Amino acid sequence: MTDKDRDSPLVRSTRALQNNVEQAGPAAGASYTLIGAIVLFGAIGYAIDSWRGSSPAFLVGGLLLGIVVGMYELAKTVFSKK
């Protein structure tokens, strides 16, 4: 009987969970980067609009820039070679 056959279901489940979490880590990080970039650049655009007393042009520009930067980082993660 091998060690794998003797492992309890709890040990096998724990190993499977750990493997799934390790594989999902880069995707989770990329999604946080996407949301973070949108929020950060949107906030910067909002601050510039408030400071200059202008219309929401900088807010919209900041949001669009955040989407572009976030998608770029997401694409780098998805298409990276291991």
N, C-alpha and C positions, 0 to 999 in steps of 0.2 A: 504494500500500500504506500503511495507517495504522500508527501506532505500536503499536496493540494487536496487529495482525497480526504485527509484527516481534518482539514480546516472546518471549523463550524460555519454555519450559514451566516452568523454575525460577522465573522472575520472576512468571509467572501464579500458580504454586502459593504463592509467598511472599505475594503480595497477597491471595490467597484465605484463607490462614491468618491473616494480620493482620486481615482483615475479620471472620473468625469469632471471633477472640479479643476484638476490640472489642465485638462483639455479646454475647458470653458474660460479659463483665466484671461487669455489674450483677448477674446471677444468681449468679455465684461469690461476689461480695461479700455478697449477701443470705444465701447458705447459710453463710458463715463467721459472719455476725452471728447467725443462728439457733443454731448450735452454741455460739458464744461466750456468748450470753445464758444458755443452759441450763447450761453449765459454771460461769459466774460466779455466777448466783443459786443453783445447787446447792451450790457451795462456801461461799457466804455462809450458807446454811441449815445446812450441816454444821458450820460454825464456831460458829454460835449454839447449835446442839444440844450441841456439845462444851463450850462455855462454861457453859451452863446445866445440863448434865447431864440433859437431857430426852430423851424418845423422839425418833424421827426425824420429828417433826411439822414442824419448821422445814426440814429437808432436803426433805421432800415438797412443802411449800409453796414453797420456793425453786425446785425443779425445775418445778413448775406455773407459777410466775410467769415463769421463764425461757422456758418454752414459749410462754406468752402474748405476752411481749415480742418474742421471736424471730419468731413468726408475724406479729405486727403489722408488724415491719420488713420481713419477706418480702412481705407483702401490699402495703405501700407501694411496694416496688420493682417488683413484678409489675404492679400496676395504675396506675403512674405514667404520666402522659401526656407524650409527647415533644414 
